[in-house]
Amino acid sequence: MTPRQQTPEQILQDIYDRASATANNTVITDAAILERVNYVCLCMSNRAGVRLLMSCLLGKLCDPNVDPRKPYTEIGGNDSFSGRTYDERYLTQFINKQRLPVNPTTAFLTPTLRNIDHALTTDRELVGRPRALYKKTLQLLEDVAENRIAADVLFVETIRVLLKLRDEKLSRMASLLSALERSEGALPLSSEATVTLIGQHLACKNASRLPVLIVAAAYQAAGERLAERMLPLHSHNAADLQTGSIGDVEICLVGDDSVVTAYEMKMKRVTKDDIDAAVTKIAKASKRINNYLFVTTDKIDPDVAEYAATLYEETGGTEIAILHCIGFLRHFLHLFHRVRVDYLNAYQTLVLNEPDSAVSQALKEAFLALRQAAESGD
């Protein structure tokens, strides 16, 4: 079967097999192209570039007549194609199956790559950060279009670098988890030690998703005792209008799908405008919400807290309050002291199961290292 006769799934499998066979040995001899591939694949602050590159290369391999710089049908002509279709229809399943360290969703819906109607040529600058990522990605697409490197060779190298990154990540995680297992026989952390541990994790960089997981873990650990359950969490960057959700964490009574408690997380001070926006959400809810709770990592303004308390009657019986994230955690762990280990394990599972775009690999490793140090007494 010739490459032109292969299905996209077969092409991806062939590329994967070739990348696996090359192991630690690159197949690219051009130093400039090799540097660009490594930069795009290893740019951890933005994973959209490598997913864009993969989509365009797959499109080129499925139809050699297309221009890899034209992944938008709006461009027109016989050499344009839908990069988003290749991305969503074929790459998503491939990425998930092989656990590749890239964005879990299409690159074509990111602000930088959305609604483009021109070729991705190097004379045009894509507005996104880091600038070098998009510049080097466009250069690689041009390298293929100008026949400086074959699309399949570039794709093999891209997957090879991603596989190496994946395996290194899995190895580090396995080592950290193994260290935790060796300390399982120690005395369980106290509630206060657990608060300290999670507080240290919350103080790490890029921790905006963690308050959601802190509250979610509480309901996973104690939900049965409360006869309450948590609805599935939405993705980190999903807007409320898009998901139709009332809060970041939504709680229902067991056996009922109506939200009775909604939590909204803030990594800044809660303002009166935030309270007013919550009142609008409450008014639009199909059934009355009992509690709408803000959880903040910043200071609580007494005037704003007092304002929230005055809205009970206006909302028809919904209590609006502002809680401090660590204060919430401390109260929960002392109230449910006997499930503190269950809580910590639930939090760890939530952290590790989040996509890297929401909780970075560094943040996951930081938690495991902090927990191991806490439990070993270091």
Beta strands, then each sheet from edge to edge (+ up, - down):
strand 1: 228-230
strand 2: 249-253
strand 3: 259-266
strand 4: 291-296
strand 5: 319-324
sheet 1: 1+ 2- 3+ 4+ 5+
end
